[in-house]
Amino acid sequence: MALVVQKYGGTSVGTVEKIRNVARRVARTFDEGNEVVVIVSAMAGETNRLVALADEISEFPSEREYDVLVSTGEQVTISLLSMCLQSMGYKAKSYLGSQIPVLTDSAHSRARIKSIDDKKIREDLQSGTILIVAGFQGIDPAGNITTLGRGGSDTSAVAVAAALKADVCEIYTDVDGVYTTDPRMVPDASKIEKISYEEMLEMASLGAKVLQIRSVEFAKKYNVVIHVRSSFSDKPGTLVMKEDRDMETVLVSGIAYNKDEAKISILGVPDQPGIAAQIFSPLGNAGITVDMIIQNVSQDGKTDMTFTVPKADCKKALKIVEVIAPKINASGIKHDGDIAKVSIIGVGMRSHSGIAQTMFETLAKEGINIEMISTSEIKVSCVVAAKYTELAVRVLHEAFGLNKLESGE
């Protein structure tokens, strides 16, 4: 007997018929002799509807009441799924995050899980009950309902799996696994059989939307095996797991891209100690995440400081930089919101040379100029003009032979 945690997102439970489909899948897993805990999101579109109601009634709603409101979406789903399983003859019981309880800190709408009490869950599992748990939510030490932020149901599922020491955490979604790149952009993209936590973290942070970053961090910390699968088919998906030797034989596991960044340059900055701190401390204090940074030093003792920020924060960042520039005697400011970051990812980079060279040569052959570069042990990222995004992804995907993975060529 295995202990299986399954998570179903909003598209998987978007209608009553889809909830019935989930119930049949859950029942089949239970009938195979497994103990089953199910984590569900709100029905597709429901959280957006609730957020719109909050925005309509108040420009600045209380964070506490906001969490009380948006957490109701999952309450509907857990009750409907439990009712459906009961009508099929199974023992099923729903739990809100506060009833388990899932204890979090008090950061409303972005709470972090501190602990999960598994006593009630284990007692119900021993009695042959299928447990249906609301994802995305918990309770703080003062008894207030909290939510984990967008994509929080993935984190809930992995956290519950970790607390129960489950054999696997199955994340069901509308895709059948993790692909070497976006199949909508590259039809020849291959489904990856297994991928390391580190690679999945990089892919998630660089634009891949299959898994929420915090859930992968949790899985890595507690060594929870995640199986990303489609809720609309029985095909095996992608295992996200601890790195093994086989993974190192693949030079590059995937290509990610992100069009949601902007580039800002501060020109003619004095090249002296403390300048970087004067620029980036105010940005950090304003909650703006700075990603890539390059510094070009000229012969006259001046430097151009260029960095990227989320596109949504570009205006906010520019206002801050406009205040800083005269204070540090900079000569000007430029910005470009029409860029994309294209990245190659793979643990095989640790033990193979020439990978960055192949990337740069491939882009050069297509006349794609590289504006910025950043690297890590298992990643190389290049900023290019946004108009070249699709071309860059396609040629890199082909250059590293990723369209041949599934066929085994």
C-alpha positions in Angstrom: 0.0 0.0 0.0 1.3 3.4 -1.0 0.3 6.8 0.4 -0.5 9.0 -2.6 -1.1 12.8 -2.5 -2.9 14.1 -5.6 -3.4 17.8 -6.5 -6.0 19.0 -9.0 -5.9 22.6 -10.3 -8.7 24.9 -11.3 -8.9 23.7 -14.9 -9.3 20.1 -13.6 -12.2 21.0 -11.4 -13.7 23.7 -13.5 -17.1 22.2 -13.9 -19.3 19.6 -12.2 -18.5 17.1 -15.0 -14.8 17.7 -14.5 -15.2 17.1 -10.8 -16.9 13.8 -11.5 -13.9 12.9 -13.7 -11.5 13.8 -10.9 -13.6 11.6 -8.5 -13.4 8.6 -10.8 -9.6 9.0 -11.0 -9.3 9.4 -7.2 -11.5 6.3 -6.7 -9.4 4.3 -9.1 -6.2 5.2 -7.2 -7.9 4.2 -4.0 -9.2 0.9 -5.5 -5.6 0.0 -6.4 -4.9 -0.3 -2.7 -3.5 3.2 -1.9 -4.2 5.6 0.8 -5.3 8.9 -0.9 -5.2 12.5 0.1 -6.5 15.0 -2.5 -5.6 18.7 -2.6 -7.8 20.9 -4.8 -7.9 24.5 -6.1 -10.9 26.6 -6.6 -12.9 26.1 -9.8 -11.3 27.8 -12.8 -12.0 31.5 -12.8 -13.5 31.5 -9.3 -10.6 33.2 -7.5 -10.5 35.9 -10.2 -14.2 36.5 -9.6 -13.7 36.8 -5.9 -10.8 39.2 -6.3 -12.9 41.3 -8.7 -15.7 41.6 -6.0 -13.1 42.7 -3.4 -11.8 45.4 -5.8 -15.3 46.5 -6.6 -16.3 47.1 -3.0 -13.1 48.6 -1.7 -10.0 50.2 -3.3 -7.8 48.9 -0.5 -9.5 45.9 1.1 -8.3 44.6 4.5 -5.7 41.9 3.9 -7.4 39.8 6.6 -10.8 40.0 5.0 -9.3 39.5 1.5 -8.0 36.1 2.6 -11.4 35.2 4.2 -13.0 36.0 0.9 -10.7 34.3 -1.6 -10.3 31.2 0.5 -14.0 30.3 0.0 -13.3 29.1 -3.6 -11.6 26.0 -2.4 -14.3 25.3 0.2 -16.8 24.9 -2.7 -14.5 22.4 -4.5 -13.7 20.2 -1.6 -17.3 19.8 -0.6 -18.4 19.0 -4.1 -15.7 16.4 -4.7 -16.4 14.8 -1.3 -20.1 14.6 -2.1 -19.3 13.1 -5.5 -17.1 10.4 -4.0 -19.7 9.6 -1.3 -22.4 9.2 -4.0 -20.1 6.6 -5.6 -20.0 4.6 -2.4 -16.7 5.8 -0.9 -15.9 7.2 2.5 -14.7 10.8 1.8 -14.2 13.8 4.1 -13.3 17.4 3.3 -10.9 19.6 5.3 -10.3 23.3 5.2 -6.7 24.3 5.8 -7.7 25.7 9.2 -9.2 22.4 10.2 -6.1 20.2 9.8 -4.5 22.7 10.7 -2.0 24.0 8.2 -0.2 26.5 10.4 1.3 29.5 8.5 2.8 32.9 9.4 0.6 36.0 9.4 1.6 37.4 6.0 -1.9 37.6 4.4 -2.2 36.7 0.7 1.5 35.4 0.7 1.7 33.3 3.9 4.4 30.7 4.3 3.7 27.3 5.8 5.4 26.7 9.2 4.0 23.3 10.1 1.2 20.8 9.4 -0.5 18.7 12.1 -0.9 15.2 10.5 -2.8 13.6 13.4 -6.4 14.0 12.1 -5.3 13.0 8.5 -3.6 9.8 9.7 -6.6 8.8 11.8 -9.0 9.2 8.9 -6.6 7.4 6.5 -6.5 4.4 8.8 -10.3 4.2 8.7 -10.3 3.9 4.9 -11.4 7.5 4.3 -10.3 9.5 1.2 -9.4 13.0 2.4 -10.1 16.1 0.3 -8.1 19.1 1.5 -8.5 22.7 0.4 -5.2 24.0 -1.1 -3.9 27.5 -1.0 -4.9 28.2 2.6 -4.0 27.9 6.2 -4.3 29.5 9.6 -2.0 31.8 11.5 -1.1 31.5 15.2 -3.9 34.0 16.0 -6.5 31.9 14.3 -6.9 34.1 11.2 -7.4 32.5 7.8 -4.4 33.0 5.5 -3.7 32.3 1.9 -0.4 31.3 0.2 -0.6 33.4 -2.9 -1.2 32.5 -6.5 -0.3 28.9 -7.3 -0.4 28.1 -3.6 -2.3 24.8 -4.0 0.9 23.2 -5.5 2.7 24.3 -2.3 -0.1 22.9 -0.1 0.1 19.6 -1.9 3.9 19.2 -1.5 3.8 20.3 2.1 1.1 17.8 3.0 3.0 15.1 1.1 6.1 16.0 3.1 4.3 16.0 6.4 2.8 12.6 5.7 6.0 11.2 4.1 3.9 10.3 1.1 5.3 8.0 -1.6 4.5 10.4 -4.4 2.8 13.8 -4.9 0.9 13.8 -8.2 0.2 17.3 -9.6 -2.6 17.0 -12.1 -2.9 19.9 -14.6 -4.0 20.6 -18.1 -0.6 19.5 -19.6 0.7 16.0 -19.5 4.2 16.8 -18.1 7.2 19.1 -18.3 8.4 19.8 -21.9 11.8 20.7 -23.2 10.2 24.1 -24.1 6.8 25.6 -24.7 5.0 23.2 -27.2 2.9 26.1 -28.5 6.1 27.7 -29.7 8.0 24.6 -30.7 5.7 21.7 -31.8 8.6 19.3 -31.8 9.2 19.9 -28.0 9.6 16.6 -26.1 8.1 15.6 -22.8 10.8 15.1 -20.2 10.6 11.8 -18.4 12.4 13.0 -15.2 14.0 16.3 -14.2 16.0 17.3 -11.1 14.7 19.8 -8.5 17.4 22.2 -9.5 16.5 22.2 -13.2 12.8 22.5 -12.4 13.5 25.5 -10.1 15.4 27.2 -12.9 12.7 26.5 -15.5 10.0 27.7 -13.1 11.9 30.9 -12.3 12.6 31.6 -16.0 9.1 31.5 -17.2 7.8 27.8 -17.3 4.4 27.9 -15.7 3.9 24.1 -15.0 4.9 24.2 -11.3 4.9 27.0 -8.8 8.5 27.8 -7.6 7.7 27.5 -3.9 6.3 24.0 -4.3 9.5 22.8 -6.0 11.6 24.4 -3.2 9.5 22.5 -0.6 9.9 19.3 -2.6 13.6 19.7 -2.8 13.9 20.5 1.0 11.9 17.4 2.0 12.8 15.1 -0.9 9.2 14.8 -2.1 8.9 13.1 -5.5 6.5 15.1 -7.7 4.7 13.5 -10.7 3.4 16.1 -13.1 0.5 14.6 -15.0 -2.6 15.5 -17.1 -6.0 15.1 -15.4 -7.4 14.4 -18.9 -5.3 11.3 -19.8 -3.7 8.3 -18.2 -0.3 8.8 -19.7 2.7 9.0 -17.4 4.0 12.5 -17.0 7.3 14.0 -15.7 9.0 13.0 -12.4 10.6 15.9 -10.5 13.1 14.3 -8.2 16.6 14.2 -6.8 19.3 14.4 -9.4 20.6 11.0 -10.6 23.5 10.0 -12.9 21.3 9.6 -15.9 20.3 13.3 -15.9 23.9 14.3 -16.3 24.2 12.6 -19.7 21.7 15.1 -21.1 23.6 18.3 -21.8 20.6 20.6 -21.9 17.2 19.6 -20.5 15.1 22.5 -21.6 14.8 26.0 -23.1 12.9 28.6 -21.2 11.9 32.2 -22.1 10.5 35.2 -20.4 9.1 38.3 -22.0 8.0 39.9 -18.8 11.2 41.8 -18.0 12.5 45.2 -18.9 16.0 46.6 -19.1 17.2 49.8 -17.4 20.6 51.5 -18.0 22.1 54.2 -15.9 24.8 55.9 -18.0 28.0 57.6 -17.0 28.1 56.4 -13.4 31.3 57.2 -11.5 33.4 54.0 -11.0 33.9 54.1 -7.3 33.0 52.0 -4.2 29.5 52.2 -2.9 27.8 53.2 -6.1 26.1 49.9 -6.7 24.7 50.0 -3.2 23.3 53.5 -3.8 21.5 52.2 -6.9 20.2 48.8 -5.8 19.4 49.4 -2.1 16.4 51.7 -2.9 15.2 49.3 -5.5 15.3 46.4 -3.0 13.6 48.5 -0.3 10.8 49.2 -2.7 10.3 45.4 -3.2 11.6 45.4 -6.8 13.5 42.3 -7.8 16.6 43.0 -9.9 17.7 40.0 -12.0 20.6 40.4 -14.4 23.2 43.1 -13.9 26.1 44.1 -16.1 28.6 46.9 -15.7 30.7 48.3 -18.5 33.7 50.4 -17.4 35.1 53.0 -19.8 38.6 54.6 -19.9 37.4 57.9 -18.4 36.5 56.3 -15.1 32.8 56.2 -15.9 30.6 53.1 -16.2 27.2 52.2 -17.6 25.1 50.1 -15.1 22.5 47.9 -16.9 20.0 45.7 -15.1 16.7 43.9 -15.6 13.5 44.1 -13.5 10.0 42.6 -13.9 8.2 44.6 -16.6 5.3 45.3 -14.2 7.8 47.1 -12.0 9.6 49.1 -14.7 7.8 52.4 -14.2 8.2 52.2 -10.4 11.9 51.4 -10.9 12.4 54.3 -13.3 11.0 56.7 -10.8 13.4 55.5 -8.2 16.4 55.6 -10.6 15.5 59.2 -11.8 15.9 60.3 -8.2 19.2 58.4 -7.7 20.9 59.4 -11.0 21.6 63.1 -10.2 22.8 62.1 -6.7 25.5 59.9 -8.1 26.3 62.3 -11.0 25.1 59.9 -13.7 24.9 61.3 -17.2 21.6 59.7 -18.3 19.0 56.9 -18.1 17.7 54.5 -20.8 15.2 51.8 -20.7 13.8 49.1 -23.0 10.6 47.1 -22.3 10.9 45.2 -25.6 13.3 42.4 -24.5 13.1 38.7 -23.7 15.3 36.4 -21.7 16.1 33.1 -23.3 17.7 30.4 -21.2 19.2 26.9 -21.6 19.0 24.7 -18.5 20.6 21.4 -17.6 22.6 19.7 -14.8 24.7 18.2 -17.6 26.4 21.6 -17.8 28.4 20.8 -14.7 30.4 18.1 -16.4 30.4 19.2 -20.0 32.2 22.1 -21.7 31.3 24.1 -24.8 27.6 24.5 -24.0 27.6 28.3 -23.7 29.7 28.4 -26.9 27.1 26.4 -28.8 24.4 28.8 -27.6 26.2 31.9 -28.6 27.2 30.5 -32.0 23.7 29.4 -32.7 22.2 32.8 -32.0 25.0 34.5 -34.0 24.2 32.4 -37.1 20.6 33.8 -37.0 21.8 37.4 -36.6 20.4 37.6 -33.0 22.3 40.1 -30.9 23.0 39.2 -27.3 22.4 42.2 -25.0 23.1 40.7 -21.6 24.4 37.3 -20.3 24.1 35.6 -17.0 25.2 32.1 -15.9 24.9 29.6 -13.1 26.1 26.1 -12.6 23.2 24.7 -14.6 21.9 27.7 -16.6 23.0 30.2 -19.3 20.6 33.1 -19.9 20.7 35.7 -22.7 18.7 38.9 -23.1 17.7 39.5 -26.8 15.2 41.7 -28.6 11.7 40.5 -27.9 11.0 40.1 -31.7 13.6 37.3 -31.8 12.2 35.2 -28.9 10.5 32.5 -31.0 13.4 32.2 -33.4 15.9 32.0 -30.6 13.9 29.3 -28.7 13.4 27.2 -31.9 17.0 27.3 -33.1 18.4 26.5 -29.6 16.0 23.7 -29.2 17.2 22.2 -32.4 20.9 22.9 -31.7 20.8 20.9 -28.5 18.8 18.0 -30.1 15.9 18.4 -27.7 13.3 17.5 -30.3 14.9 14.0 -30.4 14.6 13.1 -26.7 11.2 11.4 -26.8 12.0 9.3 -29.8 15.4 8.3 -28.2 17.3 9.2 -31.3 
